[in-house]
Amino acid sequence: ASTVTEDTIITNTLEQYPLGYLNDPIMGKTTANIALSLTLDPPGLTFGTNPVLDSAVLVLYYGKEFHGDSTSKYQVEVHQLNEALAESTPYYNTKPVAYSSSILGSKFLRFNIKDSVKVTELVTGKPDVQKSKPPHIRITLDPNFIKTNIVNAPTAVLASDSELNKSIKGLYLTVNKAQTTGAGGIAFLNLTDSSLLEVYFKSESGTLIDTTLHKFPIKNNGAPVIADFKHDYTGTTIQTQL
């Protein structure tokens, strides 16, 4: 038997996408980040007359797996990509993904893939209602970024998915290694079903002013999502075997 490094693999065709930081005494340090695109639902949407942003929340549903220390906590951070991800292009784990150092949103949390989350849902013209949703992460994003790039975006930007991603480029999820407690771990996210960016805003419709929600789904089919992971075997038994 022999120990070898993993083969080069394509990372934008996965069923689940890993996010986290794991420091294992034998296997070394593993960092798992995610680059993602947004889509329009529907294309050509509008924010109406005199829109005022209320909030924007990135909603990331968990997949079925977690590996690591269940008591560890993580500082999950959201950045903007430097370049839009290309459709129908294979992305390999050896290709680095460039992103801005500016943080658009962050949340200190424990990966919890089992417990449901209470969420307040909007009801047009009526009081909002609270519902239980499957386990997921909710990260509030910088309102100035959302106003500039989405709410006040030109009509052409909101006309199609390709124009949206050409303008906004996409988002990059990282875990701040310095803020991770314990040994850490890797959670897998389901980014092909219900994960999305929720943008809440108010606009005028005659004499009525009500809070409205526009959804920007994360869809892997046609809108790329990339797993960007790295292994550091320095000082481990694995490095000796390699």
C-alpha positions in Angstrom: 0.0 0.0 0.0 1.1 3.6 -0.6 -0.2 7.1 0.2 -0.6 9.5 -2.7 -2.2 13.0 -3.1 -5.7 13.1 -4.5 -6.3 13.4 -8.3 -7.3 16.7 -9.9 -11.1 16.8 -9.9 -13.8 19.1 -11.3 -15.4 21.0 -8.4 -18.4 22.7 -10.0 -20.6 19.6 -10.6 -21.0 18.4 -7.0 -24.3 17.5 -5.2 -23.1 19.1 -2.0 -20.4 21.8 -1.4 -18.0 21.8 1.6 -17.4 24.8 3.8 -15.2 25.0 6.9 -11.8 24.6 8.4 -10.5 21.4 10.0 -7.2 21.0 11.8 -6.5 17.3 12.2 -3.3 16.0 13.8 -2.9 13.2 11.3 -4.5 14.6 8.1 -3.3 18.2 8.5 -5.3 21.4 7.9 -8.2 21.4 5.4 -9.7 24.7 4.2 -13.0 24.5 2.2 -14.5 27.7 0.6 -17.3 28.2 -1.9 -17.7 30.5 -4.9 -21.2 30.9 -6.1 -23.4 32.7 -8.7 -26.9 34.2 -8.3 -29.9 34.0 -10.6 -33.0 36.0 -11.2 -36.5 34.8 -10.2 -37.9 35.9 -12.6 -35.6 37.5 -15.2 -36.5 41.1 -15.8 -37.8 41.8 -12.3 -38.2 45.3 -11.0 -38.0 47.0 -7.6 -40.9 49.3 -8.4 -41.2 53.1 -7.6 -38.8 54.7 -5.1 -37.6 51.4 -3.6 -36.0 51.5 -0.1 -33.9 48.5 1.0 -35.0 46.9 4.2 -32.4 44.1 4.4 -30.7 41.4 2.4 -30.0 37.9 3.8 -27.9 35.1 2.2 -29.7 31.8 3.0 -27.6 28.6 2.8 -29.2 25.3 3.4 -27.2 22.4 4.8 -26.7 19.1 3.0 -26.5 15.8 4.8 -22.9 15.7 6.0 -20.7 17.2 8.7 -17.2 16.0 9.6 -15.2 17.3 12.6 -15.8 18.7 16.1 -19.5 19.3 16.6 -18.8 21.9 19.4 -16.5 24.1 17.2 -17.6 27.5 16.1 -16.7 29.4 13.0 -16.7 32.9 11.6 -18.3 32.5 8.2 -17.5 35.5 5.9 -19.0 36.6 2.5 -16.8 38.4 -0.1 -17.4 39.5 -3.7 -15.7 37.6 -6.5 -13.2 39.5 -8.7 -14.5 37.8 -11.9 -17.8 36.2 -12.8 -17.8 32.4 -13.0 -18.2 31.1 -16.6 -21.0 28.8 -17.5 -20.2 25.4 -19.1 -16.6 25.7 -18.0 -15.0 23.0 -15.9 -13.3 24.3 -12.7 -10.6 22.2 -11.1 -9.4 22.0 -7.5 -6.0 23.2 -8.6 -7.3 26.5 -9.9 -7.4 29.3 -7.3 -10.5 31.6 -7.1 -9.8 35.4 -6.8 -12.0 37.5 -4.5 -12.1 40.8 -2.8 -10.7 41.1 0.7 -13.7 43.3 1.7 -16.3 41.5 3.9 -19.9 41.9 2.8 -21.3 40.0 5.7 -20.3 37.6 8.5 -21.7 35.4 11.2 -20.2 33.6 14.1 -21.9 30.2 14.4 -21.8 26.5 15.0 -22.6 24.2 12.1 -25.9 22.6 13.0 -27.3 20.3 10.3 -30.1 18.9 12.4 -32.1 21.6 14.1 -34.8 23.6 12.2 -34.7 27.4 12.1 -37.5 29.8 12.9 -38.0 32.4 10.1 -40.5 35.3 9.7 -42.2 35.2 6.3 -43.9 38.1 4.6 -47.6 38.1 3.8 -48.7 40.8 1.5 -51.2 43.2 3.2 -51.3 41.1 6.3 -49.2 40.5 9.5 -46.1 38.4 8.9 -46.0 34.8 10.1 -43.3 32.7 11.7 -42.5 29.3 10.2 -40.0 26.5 10.9 -37.5 25.9 8.0 -35.0 23.0 7.5 -31.5 23.6 9.0 -29.7 26.5 7.3 -27.4 29.5 7.7 -28.6 33.1 7.5 -26.1 35.9 6.9 -27.1 39.5 6.6 -25.2 41.3 3.8 -23.9 44.9 3.6 -26.9 47.1 2.6 -24.7 49.5 0.6 -23.5 46.7 -1.6 -27.0 45.4 -2.2 -28.4 48.9 -3.0 -25.6 49.7 -5.4 -25.5 46.4 -7.2 -29.1 45.1 -7.1 -31.8 47.5 -5.9 -30.5 50.5 -7.9 -29.0 48.4 -10.7 -29.8 49.4 -14.3 -32.7 47.6 -16.0 -30.3 45.7 -18.3 -28.5 44.1 -15.3 -31.8 42.6 -14.0 -32.8 41.4 -17.4 -31.0 38.1 -17.4 -28.8 35.8 -15.2 -25.8 36.4 -17.4 -26.1 40.2 -17.2 -26.6 40.0 -13.4 -23.5 37.9 -12.8 -21.5 40.0 -15.3 -22.3 43.0 -13.0 -22.3 41.5 -9.5 -19.7 38.8 -10.4 -20.7 36.5 -7.6 -20.1 35.7 -3.9 -17.3 33.9 -2.1 -17.8 32.1 1.2 -14.9 31.6 3.6 -14.2 30.6 7.2 -11.9 32.8 9.2 -9.3 30.3 10.4 -8.1 32.5 13.3 -11.6 32.7 14.7 -12.3 28.9 14.6 -12.6 27.3 18.0 -11.5 23.7 18.7 -10.4 21.4 16.0 -13.0 22.7 13.5 -14.9 20.8 10.9 -16.4 20.7 7.4 -20.1 21.1 6.7 -21.6 20.3 3.3 -24.2 22.7 1.9 -27.1 22.1 -0.5 -26.8 25.0 -3.0 -29.0 23.6 -5.8 -32.5 23.6 -4.2 -33.6 26.3 -1.8 -30.4 28.3 -1.0 -30.8 31.9 -2.2 -30.3 35.6 -1.5 -33.4 37.3 -0.1 -33.7 41.0 -0.7 -36.5 42.7 1.4 -37.5 46.2 0.3 -40.4 48.8 0.4 -41.7 50.5 -2.7 -44.7 52.6 -3.6 -47.8 51.1 -5.3 -50.5 53.8 -5.4 -51.2 54.7 -1.8 -49.9 51.4 -0.4 -46.3 50.9 0.9 -45.6 47.4 1.9 -42.5 45.3 2.5 -41.8 43.0 -0.5 -39.3 40.1 -1.1 -37.3 39.4 -4.2 -35.5 36.1 -4.4 -32.2 35.4 -6.1 -31.7 31.6 -6.2 -28.3 29.9 -6.2 -28.6 27.3 -8.9 -25.8 25.1 -10.0 -27.4 24.3 -13.4 -26.3 27.1 -15.7 -25.1 29.3 -12.8 -21.8 27.9 -11.6 -21.0 27.0 -8.0 -17.4 26.0 -7.2 -15.8 24.1 -4.2 -12.5 25.7 -3.5 -10.6 23.5 -1.0 -7.0 23.1 0.0 -5.0 20.7 2.1 -1.9 21.5 4.2 0.0 18.4 5.3 3.0 20.3 6.9 4.4 18.6 9.9 2.0 15.6 9.7 2.5 11.8 9.3 0.8 12.1 5.9 3.5 14.4 4.7 6.1 11.8 5.7 4.2 9.1 3.8 3.9 11.2 0.7 
